[in-house]
Amino acid sequence: AVDAPLLGQRVVLGGLSSRPELNGQRGVARSFEGGRYAVALEGGGESVRVRPGNLSPAPAGEQASGGGVEVSDEIVAAAERGDEAAVLSCLDSGGRGNATCGGGAV
């Protein structure tokens, strides 16, 4: 049997150098073949093949807790849309969900 403990699990991508824009993206590990997981990314319908070392289990609660970083709903929404510019803009401005984040009033 193939050792693929993340199969069927929600995962977070990280450490990708060929597609750094995918680092931090979440998805579901759908299959394991040729030493890589096929991960269906959330929100975009895209599927990518990723080495096990570039995946980690997604946090169970998805809420910021002990040592996590709190981010506003606007940042999360922008990330889910794939709007990297909006996410970076919000983070650069402190990311606390003021009216400048998310392109509109809170």
Backbone bond lengths (Angstrom), bond angles and torsions (degrees), N, CA, C in turn:
res aa  C-N    CA-C-N  psi(-1)  N-CA   C-N-CA  omega(-1)  CA-C   N-CA-C  phi
1 A - - - 1.469 - - 1.519 109.37 -
2 V 1.319 115.17 144.44 1.458 121.08 178.94 1.519 108.86 -80.15
3 D 1.329 116.36 135.52 1.457 121.18 178.54 1.527 108.42 -83.36
4 A 1.326 116.09 98.23 1.465 121.64 -178.35 1.527 108.63 -134.21
5 P 1.350 116.50 71.99 1.468 120.05 -173.37 1.529 114.44 -64.57
6 L 1.337 118.42 -18.83 1.464 120.27 -177.87 1.523 112.93 -90.19
7 L 1.324 116.82 -2.23 1.456 120.91 -177.66 1.528 110.62 -57.10
8 G 1.339 115.78 126.42 1.459 121.06 -179.87 1.515 114.47 81.43
9 Q 1.333 117.13 -1.04 1.459 121.63 -176.75 1.525 111.55 -96.60
10 R 1.351 115.46 155.99 1.465 120.32 170.25 1.520 107.06 -75.93
11 V 1.323 116.46 134.14 1.461 121.61 -175.71 1.523 110.35 -132.96
12 V 1.340 113.98 163.50 1.464 122.12 174.47 1.521 107.28 -119.92
13 L 1.339 116.60 131.86 1.456 121.32 178.50 1.523 109.87 -83.81
14 G 1.336 116.88 145.22 1.455 120.40 178.42 1.512 111.21 -161.61
15 G 1.329 116.58 156.31 1.455 121.58 176.39 1.511 114.77 73.83
16 L 1.329 116.70 15.99 1.464 119.54 -179.88 1.521 109.87 -81.25
17 S 1.326 116.78 126.01 1.470 119.33 179.26 1.521 111.56 -99.02
18 S 1.344 117.62 -30.49 1.464 118.98 -178.63 1.527 111.49 -76.46
19 R 1.344 117.48 -27.21 1.467 121.55 177.96 1.528 108.96 -136.48
20 P 1.339 116.68 68.10 1.474 119.87 -174.52 1.521 113.18 -60.93
21 E 1.326 117.26 -21.45 1.470 119.49 179.74 1.533 111.83 -66.44
22 L 1.338 116.36 -15.64 1.465 119.78 178.99 1.520 113.07 -87.76
23 N 1.330 117.97 -12.53 1.467 120.26 179.12 1.523 109.41 -59.15
24 G 1.313 115.98 131.58 1.461 121.30 -178.61 1.519 113.28 91.06
25 Q 1.335 117.33 -12.33 1.463 120.18 178.00 1.521 109.78 -68.69
26 R 1.324 115.21 148.98 1.457 120.85 177.05 1.521 109.46 -108.35
27 G 1.318 114.75 154.73 1.450 120.19 177.80 1.516 109.90 -167.95
28 V 1.324 114.94 -168.60 1.462 121.10 179.11 1.523 108.27 -124.25
29 A 1.337 115.85 128.86 1.463 121.05 177.85 1.528 108.02 -74.13
30 R 1.341 116.64 107.78 1.462 121.94 -173.00 1.525 113.43 -90.14
31 S 1.321 117.36 -34.64 1.467 119.54 -179.94 1.519 109.23 -154.36
32 F 1.339 116.02 167.25 1.461 121.90 179.37 1.515 107.32 -134.97
33 E 1.336 115.56 118.79 1.453 120.26 -176.84 1.520 108.80 -152.98
34 G 1.329 116.06 138.23 1.457 120.43 177.72 1.513 113.48 61.99
35 G 1.328 116.57 30.81 1.461 120.34 177.92 1.523 114.47 79.03
36 R 1.332 117.81 9.68 1.468 121.38 179.61 1.527 110.43 -134.32
37 Y 1.327 113.83 149.70 1.457 120.17 173.06 1.524 109.08 -88.65
38 A 1.329 116.47 141.59 1.461 121.10 167.34 1.522 105.34 -91.91
39 V 1.338 116.15 118.00 1.460 121.71 -175.56 1.521 109.25 -113.01
40 A 1.332 116.50 122.31 1.464 122.11 174.65 1.523 106.80 -85.05
41 L 1.332 116.74 114.22 1.464 120.87 -177.67 1.518 111.14 -74.50
42 E 1.336 115.46 145.14 1.458 120.72 177.67 1.519 110.10 -72.08
43 G 1.300 116.23 141.61 1.453 121.67 169.83 1.504 116.97 81.10
44 G 1.330 119.54 -15.05 1.448 117.45 -175.28 1.511 114.96 -124.40
45 G 1.309 117.35 -11.25 1.443 120.22 -179.01 1.519 113.48 75.54
46 E 1.343 116.90 -0.45 1.456 120.41 179.80 1.525 109.46 -81.02
47 S 1.342 115.32 145.95 1.453 121.14 175.16 1.524 107.59 -121.75
48 V 1.335 116.47 135.38 1.459 120.77 -179.21 1.520 109.43 -128.26
49 R 1.338 115.95 153.15 1.473 121.45 177.03 1.521 107.65 -101.81
50 V 1.338 115.62 125.76 1.456 121.32 -169.82 1.525 110.37 -134.94
51 R 1.337 116.52 138.05 1.465 120.83 174.52 1.527 109.60 -65.95
52 P 1.329 116.65 148.85 1.468 119.97 179.61 1.528 113.21 -55.26
53 G 1.325 117.42 -34.27 1.460 120.47 -179.64 1.514 114.52 -66.67
54 N 1.343 116.89 -13.17 1.462 121.18 179.31 1.523 112.35 -101.86
55 L 1.341 115.70 14.50 1.462 120.73 178.50 1.509 110.19 -126.58
56 S 1.318 115.45 148.43 1.456 120.74 169.96 1.524 107.18 -140.07
57 P 1.327 117.23 153.09 1.466 119.37 178.77 1.529 110.17 -61.40
58 A 1.329 116.48 139.53 1.466 119.91 176.49 1.526 108.48 -70.23
59 P 1.335 117.16 144.43 1.466 119.74 177.97 1.527 110.45 -57.68
60 A 1.314 116.67 140.06 1.463 121.38 -174.81 1.519 112.68 -59.33
61 G 1.335 117.37 -44.88 1.459 119.79 -175.01 1.508 114.33 -89.65
62 E 1.310 117.53 -20.45 1.464 123.62 -175.65 1.527 112.51 61.51
63 Q 1.313 117.78 4.87 1.466 120.59 177.87 1.523 108.71 -99.18
64 A 1.320 115.87 147.05 1.457 119.82 177.88 1.526 108.58 -66.04
65 S 1.321 116.55 130.06 1.449 121.14 176.74 1.507 107.56 -154.99
66 G 1.299 116.87 163.08 1.443 124.52 -178.89 1.519 116.05 12.89
67 G 1.314 118.02 93.48 1.446 121.30 177.07 1.517 113.46 88.00
68 G 1.321 117.83 -9.95 1.458 120.31 177.44 1.517 110.88 -75.05
69 V 1.294 115.61 167.54 1.460 120.74 177.79 1.513 108.54 -105.79
70 E 1.310 116.59 126.03 1.458 120.06 179.37 1.523 109.27 -80.08
71 V 1.309 116.33 129.86 1.459 120.76 176.75 1.515 108.64 -126.94
72 S 1.312 115.10 156.21 1.455 120.13 -177.41 1.525 111.36 -77.71
73 D 1.322 115.38 162.36 1.461 120.88 175.94 1.523 111.01 -60.98
74 E 1.330 116.36 -30.75 1.464 120.02 -179.46 1.528 110.61 -65.24
75 I 1.332 116.32 -40.72 1.463 119.73 178.77 1.520 110.07 -65.98
76 V 1.320 116.58 -43.52 1.461 120.49 179.21 1.528 109.96 -61.35
77 A 1.330 117.04 -44.82 1.466 120.52 -179.71 1.527 110.80 -62.88
78 A 1.333 116.55 -42.04 1.467 120.00 179.31 1.522 110.37 -64.37
79 A 1.331 116.66 -40.25 1.465 120.33 179.00 1.523 110.72 -64.55
80 E 1.326 116.23 -40.95 1.466 119.53 -179.99 1.527 111.21 -66.20
81 R 1.337 117.06 -31.25 1.470 121.16 176.70 1.521 111.37 -76.07
82 G 1.333 116.23 -15.29 1.453 119.69 -176.05 1.518 111.77 82.45
83 D 1.333 116.92 19.15 1.462 121.73 -178.18 1.526 109.57 -88.89
84 E 1.334 114.39 80.00 1.462 120.50 -174.66 1.532 111.72 -60.24
85 A 1.330 117.24 -39.21 1.467 120.45 -178.73 1.526 111.04 -60.46
86 A 1.338 116.67 -41.90 1.468 119.94 179.99 1.521 110.63 -67.04
87 V 1.330 116.69 -39.79 1.464 120.28 179.26 1.529 109.98 -62.43
88 L 1.332 116.01 -48.92 1.462 119.78 -178.97 1.521 111.24 -63.28
89 S 1.324 116.83 -39.56 1.462 120.65 178.47 1.528 110.75 -60.91
90 C 1.332 115.45 -45.63 1.465 119.87 179.37 1.522 111.34 -63.19
91 L 1.344 115.85 -44.95 1.458 118.89 -179.05 1.525 111.18 -64.98
92 D 1.334 116.65 -39.32 1.461 119.84 178.90 1.521 112.04 -64.27
93 S 1.337 116.72 -29.47 1.460 120.27 -178.35 1.522 112.49 -90.20
94 G 1.314 116.57 6.74 1.453 119.63 178.41 1.510 112.93 109.59
95 G 1.333 117.12 -21.01 1.457 122.00 172.61 1.505 116.66 60.12
96 R 1.299 118.30 32.49 1.462 119.03 -178.16 1.527 113.04 -101.14
97 G 1.339 117.24 16.94 1.457 119.26 171.51 1.518 114.23 80.57
98 N 1.326 117.34 28.60 1.456 117.85 176.54 1.527 108.96 -78.74
99 A 1.311 117.58 179.58 1.468 121.16 -172.84 1.526 113.19 -65.70
100 T 1.337 118.45 -15.31 1.455 119.18 179.84 1.519 111.87 -80.44
101 C 1.343 117.13 -15.68 1.453 119.98 178.25 1.514 110.42 -90.02
102 G 1.332 115.27 141.40 1.450 119.45 174.49 1.505 113.88 84.00
103 G 1.322 117.66 0.89 1.456 120.99 174.42 1.512 113.88 75.84
104 G 1.316 119.23 17.34 1.463 119.22 178.78 1.503 111.53 -172.68
105 A 1.320 114.50 -178.17 1.469 119.98 -179.43 1.509 109.18 -68.49
106 V 1.323 115.22 152.65 1.461 121.15 -179.88 1.503 109.05 -86.11
